[in-house]
Structure formats: C-alpha cells, structure tokens
C-alpha cells in the first residue's frame, strides 16, 4: 500500500506519470502494475475461486486497468465477464490489454446488447468499476449511467478502480447516478475526492496502492 496522505490533482497525476515514463517506467507497465495491485487487494478481501466476477470497462485507460484485473482474476475464477460500457477501447495500452483478454477467451459483451436479466447481476459476487478514472468531469453519459444504476442495485461487493465512476476526483462533484463502492482502490496517490469525508458513502473504504513510480517523480510538487 502507498501513502494515503499524498494528495494530488488529476493534472498533477498526469505529470507524475509523465515523469515516470521519462525515467523508464512505461505507461503500459503502470497499467499492468495498477491492475495487478488492484487484483491483489481484491484477493486480500475475497476468495476468488468459483466467484462470479463482473468487470465494467470504459474505453479509456481506466478500462485498460479493468482488462488487467480481468486477466489476473481469470487465473483464479473461470466466471469472469467483461462488460464494455462505451464500446471497444481507444487508448493504445487499453487496446493491448483488450487483445490479451480476448486471447484468453474471457467472456466479453457490450452493455448495449445486455439487459438486466442477461447480466445476472443478482448472481454476481464481485463487481469491478473500471468505467471512468479520476479525470471524469461533468455528467455520466447514457451507457455509463445505465451501468452505474445496474452496479448500484447489485448485492455484490463493488471495487472501484481509482474512483467510483461519476465522482469528480478533483472537486468531489457527484453525478446523481454515481457508483457506490464498497472499496475504492486509488492508484499511486490520493486525489482530493478521496479525502473528502462527505464522499465516504460513495467511496467506501479507500486504499492507495503502489504502481511502481519512483519518489523522484514527485519532486516538482515541492517547488
């Protein structure tokens, strides 16, 4: 686990990641580390064998983190299903991880093709929210809103990657349909929303996991 006391904005986090990439830790490696550490935390709270795991993935890098979680979880449970919320991924590293889960024959469906019954949410044991990351602002788009509603009515344990979808990581503004998580797994550093007590009902328990970034990448914060 990393330092819960370090709080950075979304733009500062981008600079930290840029610094890390310039020092030799690729964005792809950061995504791999984020997904792996997220799954490690989930394993510390859950027995994964034979559990039904639903992973809601957006089309950006948060979705890519979700694909890594899916691949890692598939080692422990054959009941892993990925739901594409906004279609296939668009960012380079997310696309790479999407291709990897396709090779594993993990079940993948598009949320537009699903209905509440076929999703079998009532049978899910674990849900991973990998729709939007801490760069989210504004309001949830139609498909994400549908996904959030489905997640919120489920009785499964909900793990949000970086931040629950629909919560603005910088301001703490919340969409009316934002995801309610049991656990929020922040990557590398907390964002302002993670330490806002009024968001505790959305965040659940917040943990911060190490994704391999060297301490030198934060030096600009002290200038």
ROLUMNU-342886 format. One record per residue (C-alpha): residue number from 1; residue in three letters; x, z, y. Coordinates in Angstrom, 1 decimal, decimal comma, m for minus. Layout:
site k:NUM; r:ALA; c1:X; c3:Z; c2:Y
...
This chain:
site k:1; r:UNK; c1:0,0; c3:0,0; c2:0,0
site k:2; r:UNK; c1:1,1; c3:m0,7; c2:3,5
site k:3; r:UNK; c1:0,9; c3:1,3; c2:6,8
site k:4; r:UNK; c1:m2,7; c3:1,8; c2:7,8
site k:5; r:UNK; c1:m1,5; c3:2,9; c2:11,3
site k:6; r:UNK; c1:m0,2; c3:m0,5; c2:12,3
site k:7; r:UNK; c1:m3,0; c3:m2,4; c2:14,1
site k:8; r:UNK; c1:m2,6; c3:m6,0; c2:15,3
site k:9; r:UNK; c1:m4,9; c3:m8,6; c2:16,6
site k:10; r:UNK; c1:m5,7; c3:m11,8; c2:14,8
site k:11; r:UNK; c1:m3,3; c3:m13,8; c2:17,1
site k:12; r:UNK; c1:m0,5; c3:m11,2; c2:16,6
site k:13; r:UNK; c1:m1,0; c3:m11,5; c2:12,9
site k:14; r:UNK; c1:m0,6; c3:m15,3; c2:13,1
site k:15; r:UNK; c1:2,7; c3:m14,7; c2:14,9
site k:16; r:UNK; c1:3,8; c3:m12,2; c2:12,3
site k:17; r:UNK; c1:3,1; c3:m14,8; c2:9,6
site k:18; r:UNK; c1:4,9; c3:m17,5; c2:11,6
site k:19; r:UNK; c1:7,9; c3:m15,2; c2:11,9
site k:20; r:UNK; c1:7,8; c3:m14,5; c2:8,1
site k:21; r:UNK; c1:7,6; c3:m18,3; c2:7,4
site k:22; r:UNK; c1:10,6; c3:m18,9; c2:9,6
site k:23; r:UNK; c1:12,5; c3:m16,2; c2:7,7
site k:24; r:UNK; c1:11,8; c3:m17,9; c2:4,3
site k:25; r:UNK; c1:8,5; c3:m16,4; c2:3,1
site k:26; r:UNK; c1:6,2; c3:m19,4; c2:2,9
site k:27; r:UNK; c1:2,6; c3:m19,3; c2:3,7
site k:28; r:UNK; c1:1,9; c3:m20,2; c2:0,1
site k:29; r:UNK; c1:3,8; c3:m17,2; c2:m1,0
site k:30; r:UNK; c1:2,0; c3:m15,0; c2:1,4
site k:31; r:UNK; c1:m1,3; c3:m16,2; c2:0,0
site k:32; r:UNK; c1:m0,1; c3:m15,6; c2:m3,6
site k:33; r:UNK; c1:1,0; c3:m12,1; c2:m2,6
site k:34; r:UNK; c1:m2,3; c3:m11,4; c2:m0,8
site k:35; r:UNK; c1:m4,4; c3:m12,4; c2:m3,8
site k:36; r:UNK; c1:m2,2; c3:m10,7; c2:m6,3
site k:37; r:UNK; c1:m2,2; c3:m7,4; c2:m4,4
site k:38; r:UNK; c1:m5,9; c3:m7,6; c2:m3,8
site k:39; r:UNK; c1:m6,5; c3:m8,0; c2:m7,6
site k:40; r:UNK; c1:m4,0; c3:m5,2; c2:m8,2
site k:41; r:UNK; c1:m6,1; c3:m2,9; c2:m6,0
site k:42; r:UNK; c1:m9,4; c3:m4,0; c2:m7,7
site k:43; r:UNK; c1:m7,8; c3:m3,2; c2:m11,1
site k:44; r:UNK; c1:m7,0; c3:0,2; c2:m9,8
site k:45; r:UNK; c1:m10,7; c3:0,8; c2:m9,3
site k:46; r:UNK; c1:m12,2; c3:m1,2; c2:m12,1
site k:47; r:UNK; c1:m11,8; c3:m2,1; c2:m15,8
site k:48; r:UNK; c1:m11,9; c3:m5,9; c2:m15,7
site k:49; r:UNK; c1:m12,2; c3:m6,6; c2:m19,4
site k:50; r:UNK; c1:m15,6; c3:m8,3; c2:m20,1
site k:51; r:UNK; c1:m16,7; c3:m7,7; c2:m16,5
site k:52; r:UNK; c1:m18,7; c3:m10,4; c2:m14,7
site k:53; r:UNK; c1:m16,8; c3:m11,3; c2:m11,5
site k:54; r:UNK; c1:m18,3; c3:m13,5; c2:m8,7
site k:55; r:UNK; c1:m15,9; c3:m14,7; c2:m6,0
site k:56; r:UNK; c1:m17,4; c3:m16,2; c2:m2,9
site k:57; r:UNK; c1:m14,8; c3:m18,5; c2:m1,2
site k:58; r:UNK; c1:m14,8; c3:m20,2; c2:2,2
site k:59; r:UNK; c1:m13,0; c3:m23,4; c2:2,9
site k:60; r:UNK; c1:m10,0; c3:m21,8; c2:4,8
site k:61; r:UNK; c1:m7,1; c3:m19,6; c2:3,8
site k:62; r:UNK; c1:m9,4; c3:m16,6; c2:3,1
site k:63; r:UNK; c1:m11,0; c3:m18,7; c2:0,4
site k:64; r:UNK; c1:m7,5; c3:m19,5; c2:m0,8
site k:65; r:UNK; c1:m6,8; c3:m15,8; c2:m1,2
site k:66; r:UNK; c1:m10,0; c3:m15,7; c2:m3,3
site k:67; r:UNK; c1:m8,8; c3:m18,5; c2:m5,5
site k:68; r:UNK; c1:m5,7; c3:m16,5; c2:m6,3
site k:69; r:UNK; c1:m7,8; c3:m13,5; c2:m7,1
site k:70; r:UNK; c1:m9,9; c3:m15,7; c2:m9,4
site k:71; r:UNK; c1:m6,8; c3:m17,0; c2:m11,2
site k:72; r:UNK; c1:m5,4; c3:m13,5; c2:m11,6
site k:73; r:UNK; c1:m8,7; c3:m12,0; c2:m12,7
site k:74; r:UNK; c1:m9,2; c3:m14,7; c2:m15,3
site k:75; r:UNK; c1:m6,3; c3:m13,1; c2:m17,2
site k:76; r:UNK; c1:m8,5; c3:m10,1; c2:m17,8
site k:77; r:UNK; c1:m12,0; c3:m11,4; c2:m18,0
site k:78; r:UNK; c1:m13,4; c3:m14,8; c2:m19,1
site k:79; r:UNK; c1:m16,5; c3:m14,1; c2:m17,0
site k:80; r:UNK; c1:m15,1; c3:m15,3; c2:m13,6
site k:81; r:UNK; c1:m17,2; c3:m17,5; c2:m11,4
site k:82; r:UNK; c1:m16,2; c3:m19,0; c2:m8,1
site k:83; r:UNK; c1:m18,9; c3:m20,0; c2:m5,5
site k:84; r:UNK; c1:m17,8; c3:m22,4; c2:m2,8
site k:85; r:UNK; c1:m19,7; c3:m21,4; c2:0,3
site k:86; r:UNK; c1:m18,7; c3:m24,3; c2:2,6
site k:87; r:UNK; c1:m17,6; c3:m26,9; c2:0,1
site k:88; r:UNK; c1:m14,1; c3:m27,6; c2:m1,2
site k:89; r:UNK; c1:m11,1; c3:m26,0; c2:0,7
site k:90; r:UNK; c1:m9,5; c3:m27,8; c2:3,6
site k:91; r:UNK; c1:m6,2; c3:m26,0; c2:4,2
site k:92; r:UNK; c1:m3,1; c3:m27,1; c2:2,3
site k:93; r:UNK; c1:m2,4; c3:m23,8; c2:0,5
site k:94; r:UNK; c1:m6,0; c3:m23,2; c2:m0,4
site k:95; r:UNK; c1:m6,2; c3:m26,7; c2:m1,9
site k:96; r:UNK; c1:m3,2; c3:m26,0; c2:m4,1
site k:97; r:UNK; c1:m4,8; c3:m22,8; c2:m5,4
site k:98; r:UNK; c1:m8,1; c3:m24,5; c2:m5,9
site k:99; r:UNK; c1:m6,4; c3:m27,1; c2:m8,1
site k:100; r:UNK; c1:m4,9; c3:m24,3; c2:m10,2
site k:101; r:UNK; c1:m8,2; c3:m22,6; c2:m10,9
site k:102; r:UNK; c1:m9,7; c3:m26,0; c2:m11,9
site k:103; r:UNK; c1:m7,0; c3:m26,4; c2:m14,5
site k:104; r:UNK; c1:m7,9; c3:m23,0; c2:m15,9
site k:105; r:UNK; c1:m11,5; c3:m24,2; c2:m16,4
site k:106; r:UNK; c1:m12,8; c3:m21,3; c2:m14,3
site k:107; r:UNK; c1:m16,5; c3:m21,9; c2:m13,5
site k:108; r:UNK; c1:m16,9; c3:m23,3; c2:m10,0
site k:109; r:UNK; c1:m20,2; c3:m24,0; c2:m8,3
site k:110; r:UNK; c1:m21,3; c3:m24,9; c2:m4,8
site k:111; r:UNK; c1:m23,6; c3:m22,4; c2:m3,2
site k:112; r:UNK; c1:m25,9; c3:m25,2; c2:m2,0
site k:113; r:UNK; c1:m26,6; c3:m26,1; c2:m5,6
site k:114; r:UNK; c1:m27,4; c3:m22,5; c2:m6,6
site k:115; r:UNK; c1:m30,5; c3:m20,4; c2:m6,4
site k:116; r:UNK; c1:m30,9; c3:m16,6; c2:m6,6
site k:117; r:UNK; c1:m31,7; c3:m16,7; c2:m10,3
site k:118; r:UNK; c1:m28,9; c3:m19,0; c2:m11,4
site k:119; r:UNK; c1:m26,4; c3:m16,9; c2:m9,6
site k:120; r:UNK; c1:m27,2; c3:m14,0; c2:m11,9
site k:121; r:UNK; c1:m26,3; c3:m11,6; c2:m9,1
site k:122; r:UNK; c1:m28,1; c3:m8,8; c2:m10,9
site k:123; r:UNK; c1:m25,7; c3:m9,2; c2:m13,8
site k:124; r:UNK; c1:m22,5; c3:m9,2; c2:m11,7
site k:125; r:UNK; c1:m20,2; c3:m6,2; c2:m12,0
site k:126; r:UNK; c1:m17,8; c3:m7,2; c2:m9,2
site k:127; r:UNK; c1:m18,1; c3:m9,4; c2:m6,1
site k:128; r:UNK; c1:m15,2; c3:m10,6; c2:m4,0
site k:129; r:UNK; c1:m16,0; c3:m11,7; c2:m0,5
site k:130; r:UNK; c1:m13,4; c3:m14,3; c2:0,5
site k:131; r:UNK; c1:m15,6; c3:m16,3; c2:2,8
site k:132; r:UNK; c1:m14,1; c3:m15,6; c2:6,3
site k:133; r:UNK; c1:m11,0; c3:m13,7; c2:7,3
site k:134; r:UNK; c1:m10,1; c3:m11,7; c2:10,4
site k:135; r:UNK; c1:m10,2; c3:m14,9; c2:12,6
site k:136; r:UNK; c1:m14,0; c3:m15,0; c2:12,3
site k:137; r:UNK; c1:m16,0; c3:m15,0; c2:15,5
site k:138; r:UNK; c1:m19,5; c3:m16,0; c2:16,6
site k:139; r:UNK; c1:m22,3; c3:m16,0; c2:14,0
site k:140; r:UNK; c1:m22,4; c3:m16,8; c2:10,3
site k:141; r:UNK; c1:m23,2; c3:m20,4; c2:9,5
site k:142; r:UNK; c1:m26,2; c3:m21,2; c2:7,3
site k:143; r:UNK; c1:m24,4; c3:m21,2; c2:3,9
site k:144; r:UNK; c1:m22,3; c3:m18,1; c2:4,8
site k:145; r:UNK; c1:m25,5; c3:m16,3; c2:5,9
site k:146; r:UNK; c1:m27,1; c3:m17,2; c2:2,6
site k:147; r:UNK; c1:m24,0; c3:m15,9; c2:0,7
site k:148; r:UNK; c1:m23,9; c3:m12,7; c2:2,7
site k:149; r:UNK; c1:m27,6; c3:m12,0; c2:2,0
site k:150; r:UNK; c1:m27,0; c3:m12,5; c2:m1,7
site k:151; r:UNK; c1:m24,0; c3:m10,3; c2:m1,7
site k:152; r:UNK; c1:m25,8; c3:m7,5; c2:0,2
site k:153; r:UNK; c1:m28,7; c3:m7,4; c2:m2,3
site k:154; r:UNK; c1:m26,4; c3:m7,2; c2:m5,3
site k:155; r:UNK; c1:m25,8; c3:m3,9; c2:m7,1
site k:156; r:UNK; c1:m22,2; c3:m5,0; c2:m7,9
site k:157; r:UNK; c1:m19,1; c3:m3,4; c2:m6,3
site k:158; r:UNK; c1:m18,1; c3:m5,5; c2:m3,3
site k:159; r:UNK; c1:m14,5; c3:m6,1; c2:m2,4
site k:160; r:UNK; c1:m13,9; c3:m7,9; c2:1,0
site k:161; r:UNK; c1:m10,6; c3:m9,7; c2:1,4
site k:162; r:UNK; c1:m9,1; c3:m8,8; c2:4,8
site k:163; r:UNK; c1:m12,5; c3:m8,1; c2:6,4
site k:164; r:UNK; c1:m16,2; c3:m8,4; c2:5,4
site k:165; r:UNK; c1:m17,5; c3:m11,8; c2:6,4
site k:166; r:UNK; c1:m19,5; c3:m11,7; c2:9,6
site k:167; r:UNK; c1:m17,3; c3:m9,0; c2:11,2
site k:168; r:UNK; c1:m15,0; c3:m10,0; c2:14,1
site k:169; r:UNK; c1:m11,6; c3:m8,5; c2:13,3
site k:170; r:UNK; c1:m10,6; c3:m8,1; c2:17,0
site k:171; r:UNK; c1:m13,8; c3:m7,0; c2:18,7
site k:172; r:UNK; c1:m15,8; c3:m5,4; c2:15,9
site k:173; r:UNK; c1:m18,8; c3:m7,5; c2:16,8
site k:174; r:UNK; c1:m21,0; c3:m7,9; c2:13,7
site k:175; r:UNK; c1:m23,4; c3:m10,6; c2:12,7
site k:176; r:UNK; c1:m26,8; c3:m9,2; c2:11,7
site k:177; r:UNK; c1:m26,3; c3:m10,5; c2:8,1
site k:178; r:UNK; c1:m22,6; c3:m9,5; c2:7,8
site k:179; r:UNK; c1:m21,4; c3:m8,4; c2:4,4
site k:180; r:UNK; c1:m21,4; c3:m4,7; c2:3,5
site k:181; r:UNK; c1:m18,4; c3:m4,0; c2:1,4
site k:182; r:UNK; c1:m17,5; c3:m1,0; c2:m0,8
site k:183; r:UNK; c1:m13,8; c3:m1,7; c2:m0,2
site k:184; r:UNK; c1:m12,0; c3:m3,8; c2:2,4
site k:185; r:UNK; c1:m8,5; c3:m4,9; c2:1,5
site k:186; r:UNK; c1:m6,6; c3:m5,6; c2:4,7
site k:187; r:UNK; c1:m3,5; c3:m7,8; c2:4,3
site k:188; r:UNK; c1:m0,2; c3:m6,6; c2:5,8
site k:189; r:UNK; c1:m1,6; c3:m4,8; c2:8,9
site k:190; r:UNK; c1:m4,9; c3:m3,4; c2:10,0
site k:191; r:UNK; c1:m6,9; c3:m5,3; c2:12,6
site k:192; r:UNK; c1:m8,8; c3:m3,5; c2:15,4
site k:193; r:UNK; c1:m12,1; c3:m3,6; c2:13,5
site k:194; r:UNK; c1:m10,5; c3:m1,8; c2:10,5
site k:195; r:UNK; c1:m10,1; c3:1,4; c2:12,5
site k:196; r:UNK; c1:m13,5; c3:1,4; c2:14,3
site k:197; r:UNK; c1:m15,4; c3:4,3; c2:12,8
site k:198; r:UNK; c1:m18,8; c3:2,7; c2:13,7
site k:199; r:UNK; c1:m18,0; c3:m0,1; c2:11,2
site k:200; r:UNK; c1:m17,5; c3:2,2; c2:8,2
site k:201; r:UNK; c1:m20,8; c3:1,1; c2:6,7
site k:202; r:UNK; c1:m19,6; c3:m2,5; c2:6,6
site k:203; r:UNK; c1:m16,0; c3:m1,8; c2:5,6
site k:204; r:UNK; c1:m16,4; c3:0,9; c2:3,0
site k:205; r:UNK; c1:m13,0; c3:2,2; c2:2,1
site k:206; r:UNK; c1:m10,2; c3:0,3; c2:3,9
site k:207; r:UNK; c1:m6,8; c3:m0,1; c2:2,2
site k:208; r:UNK; c1:m3,9; c3:m2,2; c2:3,5
site k:209; r:UNK; c1:m1,7; c3:m4,0; c2:1,0
site k:210; r:UNK; c1:1,8; c3:m5,3; c2:1,4
site k:211; r:UNK; c1:2,2; c3:m9,1; c2:1,2
site k:212; r:UNK; c1:6,0; c3:m9,3; c2:1,4
site k:213; r:UNK; c1:6,6; c3:m9,6; c2:5,1
site k:214; r:UNK; c1:9,9; c3:m8,2; c2:6,3
site k:215; r:UNK; c1:9,9; c3:m5,5; c2:9,0
site k:216; r:UNK; c1:11,9; c3:m7,8; c2:11,3
site k:217; r:UNK; c1:8,8; c3:m10,0; c2:11,7
site k:218; r:UNK; c1:7,1; c3:m7,2; c2:13,8
site k:219; r:UNK; c1:9,9; c3:m6,8; c2:16,4
site k:220; r:UNK; c1:8,1; c3:m8,8; c2:19,1
site k:221; r:UNK; c1:5,3; c3:m6,2; c2:19,1
site k:222; r:UNK; c1:7,6; c3:m3,6; c2:20,7
site k:223; r:UNK; c1:8,8; c3:m5,9; c2:23,6
